[in-house]
């Protein structure tokens, strides 16, 4: 009788690898995702050359690309694990490394202009804040990949501060400090000096705060899915028009600063209010739907 040939471990491994081999990708969403990473690289290059405002706007362009790629993939019903992994890798460059490096360069240039060179406590603290921000951004993106669901209806809120919003906090502060604030020096020198010092001294602490919020379980609303996508009440349209008018009046750098910092603080303030209200027993009576909404801070994203 002929002997039956059994498959070796190596052959079984090769067969499993062939089954997992990527056969096709969606071109347009993938190109936009890669464009996100290119903008992040451009931001790092501009920051290294001292062009801090240009670096900040490159990060903002990366945010637009990040919004478009996922939207196009879901509209065409071509979401995939490859797209999600590629998106996170590019996000790490644009919203993890680029903002941390930009903050380090801005503060390093300020210390150098003040004559504080060499190893000092300020330089070590700035480096620590940049490293902590980058590490927390990586953890935030990895956790999102593990807990994420491709169903669009599950994306009504985020667990933890999204990495683009955290990057927006740093970038908006830098753009406001470098572009909008110098114009105030001509009108009020004392106010300019106060605001400039406040931003420079608090920037590392704010970066650390944004880093902690990224890896926290504090919930943040998905602005697009909750207030823009689909049919919404007329009041939502009025709010958007008022917001656009506010941006026009306050100019873009100031509006971005208030928007990003306000969004980052909103989730923490809401979480803190609920926690204090529960301890004091001051939570008002609510129906079953309201009680479920109060519990969502303690649950993973679904």
NORZI-V561425 format. One record per residue. N is the residue number from 1. PHI is phi in whole degrees, 0 to 359 (NA if undefined). OMEGA is omega in whole degrees, -180 to 180 (999 if undefined). Layout:
n:phi:omega
N:PHI:OMEGA
N:PHI:OMEGA
//
This chain:
n:phi:omega
1:NA:179
2:289:180
3:280:177
4:280:-178
5:275:178
6:272:-179
7:282:177
8:283:178
9:298:-180
10:294:180
11:294:178
12:295:179
13:295:180
14:296:179
15:294:178
16:292:178
17:295:179
18:297:179
19:293:-177
20:271:-177
21:295:180
22:288:-176
23:257:-178
24:206:178
25:224:174
26:274:-169
27:289:-172
28:296:177
29:301:-180
30:293:178
31:296:179
32:293:177
33:297:178
34:296:176
35:299:174
36:304:178
37:295:178
38:295:177
39:297:177
40:297:177
41:297:178
42:298:178
43:298:179
44:296:-180
45:295:179
46:297:179
47:296:178
48:294:179
49:270:179
50:87:178
51:271:-171
52:289:180
53:293:178
54:299:178
55:297:178
56:297:-180
57:289:175
58:296:177
59:295:177
60:295:175
61:295:176
62:297:177
63:296:178
64:298:178
65:296:179
66:294:177
67:289:-174
68:285:-173
69:295:179
70:294:180
71:296:180
72:294:-180
73:295:-180
74:286:178
75:294:179
76:272:180
77:56:-179
78:236:176
79:292:-178
80:208:177
81:295:178
82:299:180
83:298:179
84:294:179
85:292:178
86:297:179
87:298:-179
88:294:178
89:296:178
90:291:176
91:298:179
92:298:178
93:289:-171
94:282:-174
95:246:177
96:248:-176
97:282:-174
98:299:179
99:296:179
100:296:180
101:292:178
102:298:179
103:299:-180
104:299:-179
105:290:-180
106:297:-179
107:289:177
108:296:178
109:295:179
110:292:177
111:294:179
112:294:178
113:292:178
114:274:179
115:85:-180
116:265:180
117:252:-179
118:86:-180
119:282:178
120:226:179
121:298:-179
122:297:-180
123:293:178
124:293:179
125:293:178
126:297:178
127:298:179
128:297:179
129:296:179
130:295:-180
131:293:179
132:296:178
133:298:-179
134:297:-180
135:296:-180
136:292:176
137:296:178
138:296:179
139:296:180
140:299:-179
141:291:178
142:294:178
143:295:178
144:297:178
145:297:-179
146:288:-174
147:266:-173
148:288:172
149:240:-177
150:286:-180
151:293:-178
152:297:-179
153:293:179
154:276:-176
155:258:176
156:264:178
157:205:178
158:246:172
159:264:-173
160:91:180
161:293:179
162:300:-177
163:299:175
164:297:179
165:292:177
166:296:176
167:296:179
168:297:177
169:299:-179
170:292:-176
171:294:-179
172:295:176
173:295:-180
174:293:-180
175:296:179
176:297:-178
177:292:-175
178:269:-173
179:249:-174
180:275:-174
181:294:179
182:301:178
183:292:179
184:283:-179
185:296:180
186:289:-177
187:266:-176
188:213:-177
189:292:-179
190:294:179
191:295:178
192:298:-179
193:297:-180
194:295:-179
195:295:180
196:297:179
197:294:-179
198:296:-180
199:292:-177
200:296:-176
201:285:-177
202:265:-177
203:301:178
204:297:179
205:293:178
206:292:176
207:296:177
208:295:177
209:297:177
210:296:179
211:296:179
212:295:180
213:294:179
214:296:-177
215:264:179
216:279:176
217:255:177
218:289:-177
219:271:176
220:234:-179
221:287:172
222:274:-171
223:300:-176
224:295:-176
225:290:-176
226:270:-172
227:239:-174
228:241:-174
229:289:176
230:77:180
231:278:-179
232:230:177
233:298:-180
234:299:-180
235:298:178
236:294:178
237:295:179
238:296:179
239:296:179
240:294:178
241:296:177
242:294:178
243:295:178
244:296:176
245:295:178
246:296:178
247:297:-180
248:294:-177
249:286:-174
250:275:-175
251:72:-171
252:298:-178
253:301:180
254:292:179
255:296:178
256:296:180
257:300:-180
258:292:-177
259:292:-177
260:291:180
261:293:178
262:294:178
263:294:180
264:296:-179
265:281:-174
266:296:-180
267:296:-180
268:293:180
269:295:178
270:296:178
271:296:-179
272:294:179
273:297:180
274:296:-179
275:293:179
276:293:-180
277:295:179
278:292:-180
279:294:-180
280:275:-178
281:69:-176
282:260:178
283:288:-178
284:294:179
285:295:-179
286:227:177
287:283:-175
288:297:180
289:295:179
290:293:178
291:293:177
292:295:179
293:294:179
294:290:-178
295:275:-172
296:291:177
297:294:-176
298:265:-177
299:250:175
300:291:-179
301:295:180
302:245:999
//
